[in-house]
Amino acid sequence: KNFNAIIVRCNPGQIKADGGDQAKFDNGMRHMRKLGIQVWPSPDVMEFMGAKDALCKVAHLNIGLEDTLAYYSPEEFSAGFKKTMAFQPRVIKQNRGSSG
């Protein structure tokens, strides 16, 4: 209780992969929030935002880039990616994990 905030720097799944209990950790962070201690990001935000999807979900905000896109099928990728490549170079990332 001698601190004002907690910055969480572990990706979802890392705690369990290291033998810990993700649900117990998340509930502990939720408890800290109830005590008035800020937790960034909160477990609920981490779950809601996902990994790469988070970039798409904030694309319309002033901190995002409007041309950030996600494709969920080979057909969507083929049509959408080819269209955007006509205008500028693009970065491709798999929607798996949040460490790369």
Backbone as a printed PyTorch tensor [residue, N CA C, xyz], in Angstrom:
tensor([[[  0.8250,  -1.2040,   0.0000],
         [  0.0000,   0.0000,   0.0000],
         [  0.8610,   1.2560,   0.0000]],

        [[  2.1580,   1.0890,  -0.1460],
         [  3.0530,   2.2450,  -0.1710],
         [  3.3930,   2.6660,  -1.5950]],

        [[  2.4620,   2.4810,  -2.5170],
         [  2.6790,   2.8860,  -3.8960],
         [  1.3720,   3.4000,  -4.4720]],

        [[  1.4740,   4.1470,  -5.5810],
         [  0.3070,   4.7810,  -6.1860],
         [ -0.2480,   4.0290,  -7.3820]],

        [[  0.6060,   3.2230,  -8.0250],
         [  0.1740,   2.5650,  -9.2470],
         [  1.0140,   1.3190,  -9.5040]],

        [[  0.4720,   0.4470, -10.3550],
         [  1.1680,  -0.7640, -10.7860],
         [  1.1600,  -0.7660, -12.3070]],

        [[  2.3300,  -0.9420, -12.9010],
         [  2.4220,  -1.0960, -14.3450],
         [  2.7060,  -2.5700, -14.6190]],

        [[  1.7810,  -3.2290, -15.3070],
         [  1.8920,  -4.6620, -15.5810],
         [  2.6220,  -4.8500, -16.9060]],

        [[  3.7340,  -5.5690, -16.8730],
         [  4.5170,  -5.8200, -18.0830],
         [  4.6700,  -7.3130, -18.3320]],

        [[  3.5890,  -8.0340, -18.2370],
         [  3.6160,  -9.4440, -18.6200],
         [  2.4140,  -9.6790, -19.5170]],

        [[  2.6350, -10.4300, -20.5410],
         [  1.5850, -10.6990, -21.5060],
         [  0.6290, -11.7510, -20.9720]],

        [[ -0.6480, -11.6780, -21.3740],
         [ -1.5800, -12.7190, -20.9750],
         [ -1.0300, -14.0930, -21.3740]],

        [[ -1.0950, -15.0090, -20.4680],
         [ -0.5900, -16.3530, -20.7380],
         [  0.7970, -16.6170, -20.1850]],

        [[  1.5990, -15.5700, -19.9700],
         [  2.9550, -15.7640, -19.4570],
         [  2.9490, -16.2740, -18.0220]],

        [[  2.0210, -15.8060, -17.2280],
         [  1.9670, -16.2200, -15.8240],
         [  1.6780, -17.7170, -15.7410]],

        [[  0.6870, -18.1540, -16.4880],
         [  0.3550, -19.5900, -16.4960],
         [  1.5070, -20.4060, -17.0650]],

        [[  2.1410, -19.9060, -18.1100],
         [  3.2530, -20.6250, -18.7380],
         [  4.4130, -20.8090, -17.7650]],

        [[  4.5490, -19.8980, -16.8080],
         [  5.6230, -19.9900, -15.8140],
         [  5.1780, -20.7220, -14.5530]],

        [[  4.0030, -21.3730, -14.6080],
         [  3.5370, -22.1630, -13.4740],
         [  2.6410, -21.4160, -12.5110]],

        [[  2.2990, -20.1720, -12.8300],
         [  1.4370, -19.3870, -11.9520],
         [ -0.0300, -19.5360, -12.3050]],

        [[ -0.8560, -18.7640, -11.6430],
         [ -2.3050, -18.8170, -11.8280],
         [ -2.7750, -17.4570, -12.3430]],

        [[ -3.0850, -17.3820, -13.6460],
         [ -3.4870, -16.1260, -14.2730],
         [ -4.7170, -15.5280, -13.6050]],

        [[ -5.7080, -16.3670, -13.2720],
         [ -6.9420, -15.8680, -12.6540],
         [ -6.6450, -15.2650, -11.2800]],

        [[ -5.7770, -15.9070, -10.5120],
         [ -5.4160, -15.3880,  -9.1880],
         [ -4.7060, -14.0410,  -9.3250]],

        [[ -3.7930, -13.9460, -10.2860],
         [ -3.0920, -12.6810, -10.5310],
         [ -4.0820, -11.5870, -10.9350]],

        [[ -4.9640, -11.9090, -11.9000],
         [ -5.9400, -10.9260, -12.3710],
         [ -6.8410, -10.4590, -11.2390]],

        [[ -7.3100, -11.3900, -10.4150],
         [ -8.1570, -11.0070,  -9.2860],
         [ -7.3970, -10.1430,  -8.2830]],

        [[ -6.1240, -10.4240,  -8.0990],
         [ -5.2940,  -9.5900,  -7.2230],
         [ -5.1750,  -8.1660,  -7.7510]],

        [[ -5.0220,  -8.0350,  -9.0710],
         [ -4.9320,  -6.6990,  -9.6770],
         [ -6.2760,  -5.9730,  -9.5800]],

        [[ -7.3630,  -6.7120,  -9.7430],
         [ -8.6950,  -6.1020,  -9.5760],
         [ -8.8910,  -5.6140,  -8.1420]],

        [[ -8.3820,  -6.3800,  -7.1830],
         [ -8.4700,  -5.9830,  -5.7780],
         [ -7.6700,  -4.6930,  -5.5390]],

        [[ -6.5110,  -4.5850,  -6.1420],
         [ -5.7130,  -3.3580,  -6.0020],
         [ -6.4990,  -2.1550,  -6.5190]],

        [[ -7.1840,  -2.3280,  -7.6380],
         [ -7.9930,  -1.2320,  -8.1880],
         [ -9.1000,  -0.8260,  -7.2230]],

        [[ -9.7290,  -1.8280,  -6.5690],
         [-10.7770,  -1.5280,  -5.5980],
         [-10.2320,  -0.7440,  -4.4090]],

        [[ -8.9490,  -0.9280,  -4.1210],
         [ -8.3010,  -0.1800,  -3.0390],
         [ -7.8970,   1.2230,  -3.4740]],

        [[ -8.1190,   1.5290,  -4.7570],
         [ -7.7790,   2.8590,  -5.2620],
         [ -6.3970,   2.9530,  -5.8840]],

        [[ -5.7280,   1.8180,  -6.0420],
         [ -4.4060,   1.8030,  -6.6640],
         [ -4.5920,   1.5450,  -8.1580]],

        [[ -4.0690,   2.4500,  -8.9770],
         [ -4.1950,   2.3060, -10.4210],
         [ -3.3850,   1.1130, -10.9160]],

        [[ -3.9480,   0.3610, -11.8490],
         [ -3.2700,  -0.7720, -12.4760],
         [ -3.3450,  -0.5560, -13.9840]],

        [[ -2.1590,  -0.4710, -14.6350],
         [ -2.1040,  -0.2510, -16.0900],
         [ -1.3640,  -1.3730, -16.7740]],

        [[ -1.9280,  -2.0220, -17.7390],
         [ -3.3550,  -2.0520, -18.0050],
         [ -4.0520,  -2.9840, -17.0350]],

        [[ -5.3100,  -2.7460, -16.8300],
         [ -6.0740,  -3.6210, -15.9350],
         [ -6.2890,  -4.9640, -16.6130]],

        [[ -6.5270,  -6.0200, -15.8430],
         [ -6.7770,  -7.3330, -16.4570],
         [ -7.9500,  -7.3090, -17.4350]],

        [[ -8.9660,  -6.5350, -17.1210],
         [-10.1380,  -6.4860, -17.9920],
         [ -9.8140,  -5.8100, -19.3180]],

        [[ -8.9890,  -4.7770, -19.2850],
         [ -8.5710,  -4.1170, -20.5280],
         [ -7.6990,  -5.0630, -21.3410]],

        [[ -6.7830,  -5.7670, -20.6860],
         [ -5.9120,  -6.7120, -21.3930],
         [ -6.7510,  -7.7810, -22.0940]],

        [[ -7.7550,  -8.2980, -21.4060],
         [ -8.5990,  -9.3380, -21.9860],
         [ -9.4210,  -8.7930, -23.1450]],

        [[ -9.9600,  -7.5890, -22.9750],
         [-10.8030,  -6.9910, -24.0010],
         [-10.0060,  -6.5980, -25.2340]],

        [[ -8.8320,  -6.0320, -25.0240],
         [ -8.0660,  -5.4810, -26.1270],
         [ -7.3160,  -6.5310, -26.9240]],

        [[ -6.9970,  -7.6510, -26.3450],
         [ -6.2280,  -8.6230, -27.0900],
         [ -4.8180,  -8.1200, -27.3410]],

        [[ -4.1940,  -8.6280, -28.3690],
         [ -2.8120,  -8.2570, -28.6560],
         [ -2.7800,  -7.2760, -29.8230]],

        [[ -2.6140,  -7.7870, -31.0130],
         [ -2.5550,  -6.9060, -32.1780],
         [ -3.8980,  -6.2230, -32.4170]],

        [[ -4.9900,  -6.8940, -32.0280],
         [ -6.3040,  -6.2890, -32.1800],
         [ -6.4010,  -4.9490, -31.4730]],

        [[ -5.6470,  -4.7740, -30.4120],
         [ -5.6880,  -3.5170, -29.6690],
         [ -5.3660,  -2.3420, -30.5830]],

        [[ -4.4320,  -2.5320, -31.4920],
         [ -4.0700,  -1.4510, -32.4100],
         [ -5.2330,  -1.0790, -33.3080]],

        [[ -6.0130,  -2.0520, -33.7170],
         [ -7.1940,  -1.7820, -34.5500],
         [ -8.2880,  -1.1030, -33.7460]],

        [[ -8.4110,  -1.4860, -32.4880],
         [ -9.4790,  -0.9250, -31.6530],
         [ -9.2340,   0.5260, -31.2770]],

        [[ -7.9800,   0.9800, -31.3290],
         [ -7.6870,   2.3820, -31.0290],
         [ -7.3600,   3.1790, -32.2870]],

        [[ -7.5100,   2.5630, -33.4550],
         [ -7.1430,   3.2240, -34.7090],
         [ -7.8790,   4.5430, -34.9130]],

        [[ -9.1100,   4.6290, -34.4720],
         [ -9.9170,   5.8370, -34.6790],
         [ -9.6580,   6.9160, -33.6250]],

        [[ -8.9020,   6.6080, -32.5840],
         [ -8.5850,   7.5890, -31.5550],
         [ -7.3890,   8.4340, -31.9870]],

        [[ -7.1630,   9.5550, -31.3090],
         [ -6.0410,  10.3990, -31.7090],
         [ -4.6790,   9.7780, -31.4060]],

        [[ -4.6390,   8.6690, -30.6860],
         [ -3.3750,   7.9660, -30.4480],
         [ -3.1630,   6.8330, -31.4540]],

        [[ -4.1550,   6.5670, -32.3050],
         [ -4.0770,   5.4650, -33.2530],
         [ -3.7790,   5.9350, -34.6630]],

        [[ -3.6830,   4.9730, -35.5670],
         [ -3.5010,   5.2530, -36.9830],
         [ -4.6990,   4.6840, -37.7270]],

        [[ -5.3940,   5.5480, -38.4590],
         [ -6.6430,   5.1450, -39.1000],
         [ -6.4790,   4.0080, -40.0980]],

        [[ -5.2880,   3.8530, -40.6450],
         [ -5.1060,   2.7960, -41.6410],
         [ -4.5730,   1.5000, -41.0220]],

        [[ -4.7780,   1.3010, -39.7290],
         [ -4.4360,   0.0470, -39.0590],
         [ -5.5970,  -0.9190, -39.2600]],

        [[ -5.3130,  -2.0490, -39.8460],
         [ -6.3660,  -2.9840, -40.2330],
         [ -6.0550,  -4.3910, -39.7520]],

        [[ -7.0960,  -5.2160, -39.6710],
         [ -6.9400,  -6.6310, -39.3380],
         [ -7.7350,  -7.4380, -40.3490]],

        [[ -7.1870,  -8.5790, -40.7070],
         [ -7.8430,  -9.4850, -41.6480],
         [ -8.0070, -10.8280, -40.9570]],

        [[ -9.1850, -11.4000, -41.0370],
         [ -9.4760, -12.6410, -40.3170],
         [ -9.7280, -13.8340, -41.2290]],

        [[ -9.5440, -13.6460, -42.5150],
         [ -9.6730, -14.7600, -43.4460],
         [ -8.7150, -14.5120, -44.6090]],

        [[ -8.3250, -15.5580, -45.2980],
         [ -7.4570, -15.3770, -46.4650],
         [ -8.0860, -14.4570, -47.5230]],

        [[ -9.3890, -14.5310, -47.6670],
         [-10.0740, -13.6940, -48.6510],
         [-10.0110, -12.2170, -48.2580]],

        [[-10.2650, -11.9280, -46.9820],
         [-10.1670, -10.5440, -46.5050],
         [ -8.7470, -10.0170, -46.6920]],

        [[ -7.7760, -10.8440, -46.3540],
         [ -6.3850, -10.4270, -46.4850],
         [ -6.0410, -10.1170, -47.9380]],

        [[ -6.3990, -11.0000, -48.8290],
         [ -6.0780, -10.8200, -50.2420],
         [ -6.6810,  -9.5280, -50.7870]],

        [[ -7.9360,  -9.3090, -50.5180],
         [ -8.6160,  -8.1150, -51.0420],
         [ -8.1170,  -6.8380, -50.3640]],

        [[ -8.0780,  -6.8310, -49.0410],
         [ -7.7270,  -5.6150, -48.3070],
         [ -6.2640,  -5.2430, -48.3890]],

        [[ -5.3960,  -6.2170, -48.2480],
         [ -3.9670,  -5.9250, -48.2350],
         [ -3.4940,  -5.4240, -49.5940]],

        [[ -3.9500,  -6.0550, -50.6450],
         [ -3.5570,  -5.5990, -51.9840],
         [ -3.9950,  -4.1580, -52.2310]],

        [[ -5.1690,  -3.8170, -51.7290],
         [ -5.6810,  -2.4610, -51.9090],
         [ -4.8110,  -1.4330, -51.1760]],

        [[ -4.4040,  -1.7510, -49.9370],
         [ -3.6060,  -0.7920, -49.1670],
         [ -2.1710,  -0.7010, -49.6740]],

        [[ -1.6460,  -1.7920, -50.2350],
         [ -0.2850,  -1.7800, -50.7680],
         [ -0.1370,  -0.8080, -51.9310]],

        [[ -1.2360,  -0.4740, -52.6010],
         [ -1.1840,   0.4510, -53.7270],
         [ -0.8020,   1.8580, -53.2860]],

        [[ -0.9420,   2.1470, -51.9760],
         [ -0.7170,   3.5090, -51.5100],
         [  0.5580,   3.6980, -50.6980]],

        [[  0.9890,   2.6680, -49.9730],
         [  2.1780,   2.8240, -49.1320],
         [  2.6420,   1.4670, -48.6310]],

        [[  3.9030,   1.3920, -48.1880],
         [  4.3820,   0.1260, -47.6100],
         [  3.5580,  -0.2460, -46.3770]],

        [[  3.4290,  -1.5280, -46.1100],
         [  2.6350,  -2.0070, -44.9840],
         [  3.4650,  -2.9240, -44.1000]],

        [[  3.0790,  -3.0440, -42.8530],
         [  3.6920,  -3.9670, -41.8950],
         [  2.6870,  -5.0900, -41.6380]],

        [[  3.1620,  -6.3200, -41.6790],
         [  2.2770,  -7.4640, -41.4440],
         [  2.6870,  -8.1360, -40.1340]],

        [[  1.7300,  -8.3820, -39.2550],
         [  1.9890,  -9.0840, -38.0070],
         [  0.8920, -10.1030, -37.7800]],

        [[  1.2620, -11.2550, -37.2460],
         [  0.2550, -12.2410, -36.8720],
         [ -0.4670, -11.7570, -35.6290]],

        [[ -1.7370, -12.0730, -35.5100],
         [ -2.5100, -11.7180, -34.3200],
         [ -2.3240, -12.8310, -33.2900]],

        [[ -1.1060, -12.9490, -32.7960],
         [ -0.7820, -13.9940, -31.8340],
         [  0.2580, -13.4420, -30.8850]],

        [[ -0.0890, -13.3730, -29.6260],
         [  0.8410, -12.8450, -28.6330],
         [  0.9620, -11.3430, -28.7180]],

        [[  1.5960, -10.7420, -27.7440],
         [  1.7560,  -9.2880, -27.7600],
         [  3.2030,  -8.8890, -27.4990]],

        [[  4.1230,  -9.7550, -27.8290],
         [  5.5250,  -9.4250, -27.5800],
         [  6.3060,  -9.2100, -28.8740]],

        [[  5.6130,  -9.1050, -29.9970],
         [  6.3710,  -8.9040, -31.2320],
         [  5.5670,  -8.3310, -32.3490]]])
